[in-house]
Amino acid sequence: MSTRPSALGFGRLSSRLPSRLPALAASAALLVAGLAGPAVAAPSSAEPSSAAAAAPAAAPAVNLATNPGFEIPASSLADWGSVPGWRCSGGPAEAALTTAAPHSGTSALAVTPAGDESTGECVQTVSVQPGTTYTASAWVRGKFVFLGATGGTDRPTAPAWTESTNGGWQKLTTRFTAAPGATTVKLSVHGWYQQGPFAVDDVRVDGPAPAPATAAASVPTSDKVVFFTVDDGWQTTPEAEQVIAANKLPITAFPLPMAAANNPDYFRRVTAAPGSSIQNHSVSHTDLTTLSPAAQQVEICDARDSLTRLFGTAPTVFRPPYFAWNADTLQAAANCGMRTVLTADADFSWGASNVWHEGTLSPGDVVLMHWTDTLADDLRRALAAAEAAGLKPAGLASYLR
């Protein structure tokens, strides 16, 4: 069970950091106010009503956390020094995977706050169902370690925490309810100022999962529109940018995060036309059907987080590399906030003009292209094919809402 620091304990801690007193006062007040009540919600009545007894069974609870046991190694194409599935405030200088005495499995998260100003916070975004209650838990080791959920809960939720685990592992547990309309919350683990290193393992967020994403190769519509999508992002040419700008083309870009980070301003410019958007194409362009469900979730969620940080908007469409996906991909995509897993039904990449159904381009077709040195010509050819079929390029995301 978590223990609570006494007011004297907080006073001693704050006195070590006089320069932080104004900032810490608000944090300490929030913690004390939150901890005045139980961290775990009170159970409902043991006697269900007849209406409740007749209600359909709730969806089974599953663990929605990404890389919960810290068993998945970082991809060489992920954010430099990242812990898969997690974003740690101090980066690799503070947080890393360790194989030293994990709670279970082969590794855990080890965090050493780099200075007096750091709590070593590590967070991840968890997709949830609005108005639904979830149980979060984690095994921790160290002094003053906290587990909480914010940014989508229906009310402030007291974090679970411990003053000390006395050198061993201790389980922290709290519950939260997603606010009406909320689809994500921020799960957070952190230490406290000047309290030394801590470790985390076997994180869980137990509750019903979002419904699997929808698989699609085209968009059902009678509108005379077609959708231009462009993948990867390693070759960004001024010629392609000029074609996009001259024709005001709405482009749905699916860049890999590292490629996008190499030239984010380019991707902002080529998606400036109304209807354009930047969507998710995984971290490392791996055939996801060769990966476990947990590893698929890391690929999709980490790409979402990277693109959101770069461009300010979270993607909601996932393009599986090589168009390879399975049922695990649909669920992993939904767990990362993706509503659609999109392939295509035409390919105009590298000089091709392939339409994978009878006839010419049709309303709702999704056209595949790639950021390559041929893209300018590919765009002109795709635009000519659309015009010949009486179609105009349109923004994909608005049609998939």
Order of alpha helices (4+ residues) and beta strands (2+ residues): alpha-alpha-alpha-beta-beta-beta-beta-beta-beta-beta-beta-beta-beta-beta-beta-alpha-beta-alpha-alpha-beta-alpha-beta-alpha-beta-beta-beta-beta-alpha-beta-alpha
